[in-house]
Amino acid sequence: MYTLLSGLYKYMFQKDEYCVLILGLDNAGKTTFLEQTKTKFSKNYKGMNLSKITSTVGLNIGTIDVGKARLMFWDLGGQDELQSLWDKVSSR
């Protein structure tokens, strides 16, 4: 009985999750794209001042709910030191 109710609950309320990897060279506008997307699709998110965005050191993660889907954006920094990680992250 629990399995039936659990399945019904997931069908009714759980959102499909998708991961989006934003990958590119340093200073290509990946974080700016992420901030503008979060500002457009999130109701209460004000966003940071676009002129104050600096180079990403490491990783930025943003989550946006669109309809019945949840999009998780991974903004991976583009510095030379981090480019060796790109093939490991993008192959998943």
C-alpha positions, 0 to 999 in steps of 0.5 A: 500500500505504501508503494502505491501511495508513494508512487501516486504522490511522486506522480502528482507532485514531484518535478522532473529534474534536468541538469544543464552544464554551462561550459565555456572559456573564461569571461564568456558570459556564463555567470551573466547568463545564469543570473539573467535566467534566474532573474527572469524565471524566479519570482522573488529573485532580484539577482546580482548587479551585472556590472559586479559579476566577476570571474567564477572561481570553481562552480556556481549552481542555480536551480529554476522551476519551470512548469513541472520541470526543475532545471539545475544549472552548473556554471563551471569556471573557465580558467585554464586550471579548471579546463582539465575538469571539463571532460570529467564533468561533461561526460556524465 
